[in-house]
Amino acid sequence: MTAGQTSELGKLRARLIAACEPAGVKTALAKEFGVSTAAVSQWLSGKNDPKAETALRLLNWVQEREAQQKTPGDATNTTRGRKTRQLNHSNEKESRPRRGS
């Protein structure tokens, strides 16, 4: 392996580490690639390098993840299942139905 290849793998590894920070992403990546979570952890730690074909697939995967994160106006729900309520201005009165109309 040449120094250039090692450098490129290091860049890919850094991008993968960032993409795999959210909980459950490593497990999902392992399932998508048909490998164990241990294999993914070894790639991320630099203990083992993925094969060339897998490295190209990983590059495509990380590019897709990065593009999703940079999408402007993304309608991702950030409340994590919590319901939010609309706040009224302090000067607004609560509307109540009228009696006898």
N, C-alpha and C positions, 0 to 999 in steps of 0.2 A: 504494500500500500504506500502510495506516495504521500509526501507532506501536504500537498494540495487536497488530496482525498481525505486525509485525517482532519484538516482544517474545515472542510465542508461538512464532514460528519459531526464535528464539534458544534458548528453553527446549527445544524439540524437538531442535535441533541438539546441545545439551549432552547430552541423554539418548541421542541416537544415537551420539555420540562415546564415551560410556561403554559402550554396548552393543556397539560395534564394536572394543573393545580386544583381545579374544582373537584369536589368529591365525586367519585364514581367514574371519572373519565378514563382512568387507567384500565379499569375493568371493562368498560365499553370498548376501548381500543383493543384490548386483548381478544375480546369476542369477535370484533370485526375482522381482525387479522388472523384468527384461528390459532392463537398462541396462548400460553399461560400468562397470568399476571406477573409471574416471576421473570419470564422472558422480557416483558415490557420494563420491569424494574431494572433488569440488567442492562437494557439499552439505555435507559435514562441515567443510570449511574456510570456508564462507560465501561462496565465490566466486560460486556460482550457487545459486538457491533452486529447490526442486522445484515442479512445478505443484501447484495446490490439491488435485486428486484424489490425486496421488502423496503429498503431505504427509499427507493423511488415512490413506492406506495405511501410510505410515511410522510414524505415531502408533500405529496398531493393532499394527504389527510390534514396535515398541519396548515397548509395554505387555505384549505376550505374553512377550518376552524377560525383562523385569523380573519378571513374575509367576513365570516358571520359576525364576529365581534366588532368589526368596523362599519357594519351596515348602518347608515344614518336612518333615523326614524324607525328603528326596529321596535316592534310591538311586544317585546319580551315582558312577561309578567314578573316584576321584581318583588311582589308582595309575598311570594312563597305560600300561596294558599290563604293568606289572611284577607278578610274582607275589609274594604275601606269604605268610608262614608264621605259623602260630599259635605264640605263645610259651608255654612252660610255666612254672609257678612254679618257683623255684629249689629248693624243697623236694620237688618231685615226682620220683619215680623213673620211668625209662623202663620201660614195660611190655614184657615179653618173653614169648614163648610158652614154656610149660613143657615140658620133655622127659619123655618116657615116660608121659604122662597118657593 
